[in-house]
Amino acid sequence: MPGGRLTQQERQQIALGLGDGLAYAEIARRLDRPTSTVTREVMRNGGPTAYRADLAHRATERRAHRRAKAAPRGTVAPPQAHGRDPEAVRAYEETLTTVFMQSGTPQMMARVMACLTISDTGSLTASELVERLQVSPASVSKAVAFLESQDLVRRERDERRRDRYVVDDEVMYQGMMASARSTAQVAETARQGVGILGPGTPAATRLENTARFLEFVSESLARAADQAREVLHTKPATAPDGAAAPDPGHRTNGVLDERAP
């Protein structure tokens, strides 16, 4: 059933599909499952190169057993604000975590980032993260330290002098700029190798092209982040039916139009 748990046979089909080099979407289509289900299954069980059906099935059974022991009978998901469906929110949080992992964020760090992102306040204390994620304080501390080093989370003190970890609009901008700086550093290091390996040699030419490419990407990323920064601080226009109205004067096919005022 598309909405039920993955069976061991389905996991074996996922492993075979990965071995054949199939995309997640194609594997999901063959299983009649959402692509996000297959993506999440693979990413939480070693990734596309290390996924093994038998190990993934046992790991899932262990996780289900731990959840059953941790939650007394009759326990239900905590109520959500604004009339949200708790199960839908939980599933979305897992999907968002998977997307962060696919972008290169380690699993625990991705879980913390997703948890902060979907909170209405955009900020949580360490104890709140421990409670929501059901992990150890040490795991949260390590994850937050990593996210801070990447400029993806900011630390603040609240009125009770507790550390709160914040993800907001400005953090998104700073994280993008940090990525641009990191890319520029790789470009600079690649260019240093040109002189060492000898201009005109195959290796030096490869490094020169790499440097030029990454310099262009870094400059474009920083420029785009600066141009789009105001989007983070403006509310979307609302259409008569309550949906966000499109902004044809500022975007074309989802890309900011630099000619817009």
C-alpha positions as CSV (number, residue, x, y, z in Angstrom):
1,M,0.0,0.0,0.0
2,P,1.4,3.4,-0.9
3,G,0.6,4.8,2.5
4,G,1.9,1.9,4.6
5,R,5.4,0.9,5.8
6,L,7.9,-0.3,3.3
7,T,8.1,-4.1,3.2
8,Q,11.4,-6.0,3.1
9,Q,10.6,-6.9,-0.6
10,E,10.2,-3.3,-1.4
11,R,13.5,-2.5,0.2
12,Q,15.1,-5.2,-1.9
13,Q,13.6,-3.6,-5.0
14,I,15.0,-0.2,-3.9
15,A,18.5,-1.8,-3.5
16,L,18.2,-3.4,-7.0
17,G,17.1,-0.1,-8.5
18,L,20.0,1.8,-6.9
19,G,22.4,-0.9,-8.2
20,D,21.0,-0.4,-11.7
21,G,21.6,3.4,-11.4
22,L,17.9,4.3,-11.4
23,A,16.8,7.7,-10.1
24,Y,14.7,7.8,-6.9
25,A,11.7,8.9,-8.9
26,E,11.8,5.9,-11.2
27,I,12.3,3.5,-8.3
28,A,9.3,5.2,-6.6
29,R,7.2,4.9,-9.7
30,R,7.9,1.1,-9.9
31,L,6.9,0.7,-6.3
32,D,3.9,3.0,-6.5
33,R,5.3,5.1,-3.7
34,P,6.0,8.8,-3.4
35,T,9.5,9.8,-4.4
36,S,10.0,11.4,-1.0
37,T,9.4,8.0,0.7
38,V,12.2,6.4,-1.4
39,T,14.6,9.3,-0.9
40,R,14.0,9.4,2.8
41,E,14.5,5.6,3.1
42,V,17.8,5.7,1.2
43,M,19.3,8.7,2.9
44,R,18.5,7.5,6.4
45,N,20.1,4.1,5.7
46,G,23.5,4.8,4.3
47,G,22.8,6.7,1.1
48,P,22.7,5.5,-2.5
49,T,26.2,3.8,-2.4
50,A,25.9,2.1,1.0
51,Y,22.2,1.1,1.1
52,R,21.5,-2.5,2.0
53,A,17.9,-3.8,2.1
54,D,18.4,-6.2,5.0
55,L,20.2,-3.7,7.2
56,A,17.7,-1.0,6.4
57,H,14.8,-3.3,7.3
58,R,16.3,-4.3,10.6
59,A,17.2,-0.7,11.5
60,T,13.6,0.4,10.8
61,E,12.3,-2.4,13.0
62,R,14.6,-1.3,15.8
63,R,13.5,2.3,15.5
64,A,9.8,1.2,15.6
65,H,10.5,-0.9,18.7
66,R,12.3,2.0,20.5
67,R,9.4,4.4,19.7
68,A,6.9,1.8,21.0
69,K,8.8,1.5,24.3
70,A,9.2,5.3,24.6
71,A,5.6,6.1,24.0
72,P,3.0,4.6,26.5
73,R,-0.1,3.1,25.0
74,G,-2.7,5.7,24.2
75,T,-0.1,8.4,23.6
76,V,-0.9,10.6,20.7
77,A,1.0,13.1,18.7
78,P,1.1,16.5,20.5
79,P,-1.5,19.0,19.2
80,Q,-0.4,21.5,16.6
81,A,-1.1,25.2,16.4
82,H,-3.3,26.7,13.8
83,G,-5.3,23.5,13.4
84,R,-2.4,21.7,11.6
85,D,-2.5,17.9,11.1
86,P,0.2,16.5,13.4
87,E,1.0,13.5,11.2
88,A,1.2,15.7,8.1
89,V,3.6,18.0,10.0
90,R,5.7,15.1,11.1
91,A,5.9,13.7,7.6
92,Y,6.9,17.1,6.2
93,E,9.6,17.5,8.8
94,E,11.1,14.1,7.7
95,T,10.9,15.2,4.0
96,L,12.6,18.5,4.8
97,T,15.3,16.7,6.8
98,T,16.0,14.5,3.8
99,V,16.3,17.4,1.5
100,F,18.8,19.1,3.8
101,M,20.8,15.8,3.9
102,Q,20.8,15.6,0.1
103,S,22.4,19.1,0.0
104,G,25.3,17.7,2.1
105,T,24.1,18.4,5.7
106,P,24.8,15.5,8.1
107,Q,21.7,13.7,9.5
108,M,21.6,15.1,13.0
109,M,22.4,18.6,11.8
110,A,19.7,18.3,9.2
111,R,17.1,17.2,11.8
112,V,17.9,20.2,14.0
113,M,17.7,22.6,11.0
114,A,14.4,21.2,9.9
115,C,13.0,21.3,13.5
116,L,13.9,25.0,13.8
117,T,12.7,25.9,10.4
118,I,9.2,24.6,10.9
119,S,8.8,26.1,14.4
120,D,6.6,29.2,14.3
121,T,9.1,31.1,16.6
122,G,12.1,30.1,14.5
123,S,14.0,29.6,17.7
124,L,14.2,26.8,20.3
125,T,16.4,26.1,23.4
126,A,18.6,23.0,23.6
127,S,16.1,21.3,26.0
128,E,13.3,22.0,23.6
129,L,15.3,20.5,20.7
130,V,16.1,17.4,22.9
131,E,12.4,16.9,23.7
132,R,11.2,17.4,20.2
133,L,13.8,15.2,18.5
134,Q,14.1,12.6,21.3
135,V,17.9,12.7,21.2
136,S,20.6,13.3,23.8
137,P,21.8,16.9,24.8
138,A,25.2,16.0,23.4
139,S,23.8,15.3,20.0
140,V,22.0,18.6,19.9
141,S,25.1,20.5,21.1
142,K,27.3,18.9,18.4
143,A,24.6,19.6,15.7
144,V,24.2,23.3,16.8
145,A,28.0,23.8,16.9
146,F,28.2,22.6,13.3
147,L,25.3,24.7,12.1
148,E,26.7,27.8,13.8
149,S,30.1,27.2,12.0
150,Q,28.2,27.3,8.7
151,D,26.3,30.4,9.6
152,L,23.0,28.5,9.4
153,V,22.0,29.0,13.0
154,R,22.4,32.0,15.4
155,R,22.7,31.8,19.2
156,E,20.8,34.3,21.4
157,R,20.1,34.7,25.1
158,D,16.5,35.0,26.2
159,E,15.1,36.8,29.3
160,R,15.9,33.8,31.4
161,R,19.5,33.8,30.2
162,R,19.0,30.6,28.3
163,D,20.7,30.0,24.9
164,R,18.2,30.0,22.1
165,Y,19.1,28.7,18.7
166,V,17.6,30.8,15.9
167,V,17.0,30.3,12.2
168,D,15.5,33.4,10.6
169,D,15.5,35.4,7.3
170,E,18.9,36.9,8.0
171,V,20.4,33.6,8.9
172,M,19.3,32.3,5.4
173,Y,21.1,35.2,3.8
174,Q,24.3,34.8,5.9
175,G,24.3,31.1,5.2
176,M,24.2,31.8,1.4
177,M,27.0,34.3,1.7
178,A,29.1,31.8,3.7
179,S,28.6,29.3,0.9
180,A,29.8,31.9,-1.7
181,R,32.9,32.6,0.4
182,S,33.6,28.9,0.8
183,T,33.3,28.5,-3.0
184,A,35.6,31.4,-3.6
185,Q,38.2,29.9,-1.2
186,V,38.2,26.7,-3.2
187,A,38.7,28.7,-6.4
188,E,41.6,30.6,-4.9
189,T,43.3,27.4,-3.8
190,A,42.8,25.9,-7.3
191,R,44.4,28.9,-8.8
192,Q,47.4,28.6,-6.5
193,G,48.0,25.1,-8.0
194,V,48.5,26.5,-11.5
195,G,51.8,28.0,-10.7
196,I,53.0,25.0,-8.7
197,L,52.1,22.4,-11.4
198,G,53.3,24.6,-14.3
199,P,51.1,26.8,-16.5
200,G,50.0,25.0,-19.7
201,T,50.3,21.5,-18.2
202,P,47.2,19.3,-18.3
203,A,46.8,19.4,-14.5
204,A,47.4,23.2,-14.3
205,T,44.9,23.7,-17.1
206,R,42.3,21.7,-15.2
207,L,42.9,23.7,-12.1
208,E,42.7,27.0,-14.0
209,N,39.4,26.1,-15.5
210,T,38.1,25.0,-12.1
211,A,39.2,28.3,-10.6
212,R,37.5,30.3,-13.3
213,F,34.3,28.3,-13.0
214,L,34.1,28.5,-9.2
215,E,35.0,32.2,-9.2
216,F,32.0,32.9,-11.5
217,V,29.7,30.7,-9.4
218,S,30.8,32.4,-6.2
219,E,30.4,35.9,-7.6
220,S,27.0,35.1,-9.1
221,L,25.8,33.5,-5.9
222,A,26.8,36.5,-3.8
223,R,25.3,38.9,-6.2
224,A,22.0,36.9,-6.4
225,A,21.8,36.8,-2.6
226,D,22.3,40.5,-2.3
227,Q,19.6,41.2,-5.0
228,A,17.1,38.8,-3.4
229,R,17.7,39.8,0.2
230,E,14.8,42.1,0.3
231,V,12.5,39.2,-0.6
232,L,13.3,37.7,2.8
233,H,11.9,40.8,4.5
234,T,8.7,41.4,2.5
235,K,5.4,39.6,2.8
236,P,4.0,38.0,-0.4
237,A,1.1,39.7,-2.0
238,T,-2.2,38.1,-1.3
239,A,-4.6,37.2,-4.1
240,P,-8.4,37.6,-3.5
241,D,-8.8,33.9,-2.7
242,G,-6.2,34.2,0.0
243,A,-3.4,32.5,-1.9
244,A,0.0,34.2,-2.6
245,A,-0.3,36.2,-5.8
246,P,2.4,35.9,-8.4
247,D,4.8,38.9,-8.9
248,P,5.3,39.0,-12.7
249,G,7.3,42.2,-12.5
250,H,10.0,40.7,-10.4
251,R,10.3,37.1,-11.5
252,T,10.5,35.2,-14.7
253,N,10.2,31.4,-14.5
254,G,11.1,31.6,-10.8
255,V,14.3,33.8,-11.4
256,L,14.6,37.3,-10.2
257,D,14.4,39.8,-13.0
258,E,17.3,42.3,-12.5
259,R,15.4,44.9,-14.6
260,A,12.6,45.1,-12.1
261,P,12.6,48.3,-10.0
